[in-house]
Amino acid sequence: MTHNFTLEYWLDNGWYVGKLKEVPGVFSQGETLVELEENIAEAYTLMVEDDAKHPESKFKEIMLEVA
């Protein structure tokens, strides 16, 4: 199955660092942009596999007041 995501990336001390905009918590890095793309795909796959192992996880939307 193919999913389209937006890879937001930047350079940090010579490394490409990035995150998936649509999937909070999926970050990775690579020495090249190609390596970053491969690594972030692997990070996403690992996250999906881990979520499938823990179906008891629950989510709740809350409101926070920030000063």
C-alpha positions, -999 to 999 in steps of 0.1 A, spaced: 0 0 0 13 34 -9 8 66 12 18 101 3 34 122 31 51 155 32 87 153 43 98 185 60 136 186 62 165 208 71 203 207 74 217 204 109 255 202 112 258 186 78 230 161 83 197 161 66 171 159 94 134 155 87 99 147 99 66 137 83 42 166 86 11 143 87 25 119 112 37 135 145 66 118 161 82 103 130 117 119 127 149 107 111 182 118 96 207 109 69 239 120 54 221 126 21 186 135 12 181 100 -3 194 84 29 170 106 49 141 94 27 150 58 33 155 62 70 122 81 75 103 54 55 119 28 79 109 49 109 73 51 97 72 13 91 85 6 126 60 29 141 31 13 123 43 -22 133 47 -11 169 12 4 169 -3 -28 156 13 -47 185 -4 -24 210 -41 -20 200 -50 -11 235 -35 24 231 -61 51 234 -61 87 223 -80 116 238 -80 152 225 -75 177 253 -73 215 255 -43 231 272 -40 267 283 -5 280 277 7 312 293 
